[in-house]
Amino acid sequence: MSAVISTADSDRLQPSSAEDAEPAVVSLRGAVAAVGGRPVLRGVDLTVRPGEVVALLGANGSGKSTTVKSVIGSVPLEQGRLELFGRPLRKFRAWHRIGYVPQRTTAAGGVPATVREVVSTGRLPQHGLLPFRRKDRAAVDRALTAVGMQDRAGDGVANLSGGQHQRVLIARALVGVPDLLIMDEPMAGVDVDSQQVLADILRTEVERGCAVLLVLHELGPLEPLIDRAVVLRDGCVAHDGPPPRGVGQHALPGHDHVHPHADDHHHRTTQGLLA
Ligand SMILES: Nc1ncnc2c1ncn2[C@@H]1O[C@H](COP(=O)(O)OP(=O)(O)OP(=O)(O)O)[C@@H](O)[C@H]1O
């Protein structure tokens, strides 16, 4: 699955100074992946450094979601190499360091679970099959408070608005106190007030040093937080550098506002966060 890295790529991965000695949180090199038998990623390079906030932009179908799914190991690479916190994917076990907020779909609305139950599942990488301990319950309480959903803890998730539902998914990702937060279109289907709440939550996470990889439709209220933008076009990186100011995905060719879309596809799941 992981191809041998080229000499040029090896050189690029070497730290250039003592400051850079900490390994990248995400180092994806030459990622090639197919979904449903169709080539989607055609050599994607993506780096997220500790504490960095990277926005992944691009037109509909350019491969953004597939890229983040390959980062959490749920879409296997046909070629290329992925390292998480300096370890190759096949040796990486510290999934508790990663919080993942999937692209929100309406499908979860029918799940008969309470807010607290959904958020508690985010603690699974920490305690596995062991019973919940006091510190796990405290972590769930902290995450619920962080997203302003403490008073809704006993409510069914089916009764929440889009913005509240998104907050629950974010609380689930935060409950493990991750070092990397990956969010796939966190603002999709979220009202303007909740967008500001989400931006504030994200700012708090960034301030405590969490690295963030965001799939975004447009930069919007998150723009001030973003250090770097990677723009995908047709499964390739078209831009990697400063965020295109005032230009979101809306300005990119092929954008057609079909969001959010249900993930009713059947990715071949091998290893990783969702395994
Ligand atoms: N399970 C699947 N089976 C077949 N094709 C798929 C599947 N999942 C995604 N695709 C296709 O792969 C391409 C990339 O999809 P992906 O979801 O990564 O794009 P994206 O950039 O996130 O787009 P969007 O902004 O619409 O979410 C698209 O053409 C999409 O239709």
The ligand as an ORCA input file, in Angstrom:
! r2SCAN-3c Opt
* xyz 0 1
  N     -17.779      5.783     -2.888
  C     -17.612      6.394     -4.032
  N     -17.829      5.754     -5.190
  C     -17.636      6.371     -6.361
  N     -17.189      7.632     -6.484
  C     -16.975      8.314     -5.367
  C     -17.171      7.763     -4.083
  N     -16.846      8.701     -3.163
  C     -16.476      9.787     -3.826
  N     -16.546      9.558     -5.149
  C     -16.189     10.486     -6.199
  O     -14.841     10.822     -5.987
  C     -14.612     12.178     -6.349
  C     -13.994     12.918     -5.179
  O     -14.918     12.930     -4.107
  P     -14.626     13.744     -2.772
  O     -15.823     13.531     -1.882
  O     -13.302     13.412     -2.262
  O     -14.582     15.220     -3.321
  P     -14.696     16.594     -2.560
  O     -13.640     17.465     -3.114
  O     -14.713     16.362     -1.093
  O     -16.087     17.107     -3.075
  P     -17.337     17.774     -2.324
  O     -16.978     19.214     -2.188
  O     -18.459     17.549     -3.276
  O     -17.514     17.053     -1.015
  C     -15.968     12.730     -6.764
  O     -16.051     12.694     -8.158
  C     -16.948     11.781     -6.124
  O     -18.135     11.711     -6.874
*
